Amino acid sequence: MFPINETMGQYSELFMLLAAGTYTVAFVAFAWDLAKSSKTLRAVDLKAAAAAKVPVAVGVSGSEQLPAAASAGGRTAGADMRYAAERRAPARVAVALTILGALIHGAGVITRAIGAGRVPWGNMYEFLTTGAFVAVVVFLLALIGRDLRFLGTFVIGLVVIMLVAASVAYWTPVGHLVPALQSYWLVIHVSIAVLSSALFTLTFAMSALQLVQSHRQKTLAAGGADKLGFMRLVPDALSLENLSYRINTVAFVGWTFTLMFGAIWAEKAWGRFWGWDTKEVWTFVIWVVYAGYLHARATRGWTGTRAAWLSIVGYLCVIFNFTIVNQFFNGLHSYSGLT
């Protein structure tokens, strides 16, 4: 067993603080991109309407609306989510800051591992900080093939919340693993759980945006005022739903392996595959919710807002499992590290 290096643990905490600050600036830049782009698109719509001599409607609030031609299209990003020719300076700055934050964040995770002499997944603080890092990496990798920068405000916002919660509510000094976690299955089981949770974080943001975009599209179709101008940069609700479904499918496979490997580890540690421990039950509940989501959408025609709500409920179960179950339910999986 490696000795504890408290100095590296302190460096890790400093890196986490710097990463949170960098992500916060990136969050502001992503929000600026949404606001700036919505104004630019609105100006383009009004100019096109004037050139075509199409009257611009006025809503009950007195605010201008999209012309009918633009309203029909919703003035959203393309369904393929490919990068357009125009360059958005705030978005480029936001991505650069996110990359910088991820590098600092990664240094924090590595120094925590060096300080503890093990993988940094032994308590809620470590799981949350590592999970936030993986969520950012997954988001950045997704940006390579698709222009998902519209998700930046929401994904990076969640990451900042995760880091703040880790530092304020779940901070745990660097230390050794409890005996039950001293197994190679920790690496296998928890790494897949972290990756799946990161993917669920992305789909949660997409599903939330889908609900907002769906409401906006219905409002525009009914001739209402466009009060959510920032959503002009976000693809239509159907495109969000389709991409979310594909990512949830991959994440569900990962969560299935999380459940399976957890059962195998339980047999190695406690001599049984399943014991109805609270953590085991809620891990299975999460699996059932996402299985129901995939089944309902694929075979029962549960599309649109119903599918989005199921995806959101699944992520809320993930949050409940991590926070409430870990903190307030005693059992064989009580490894929060909190006293």
Helices and strands as residue ranges (DSSP letters): H 6-51, H 68-73, H 89-116, H 124-145, G 149-151, H 152-168, G 179-181, H 185-221, G 229-233, H 237-270, H 278-299, H 305-320, I 321-325, H 326-328
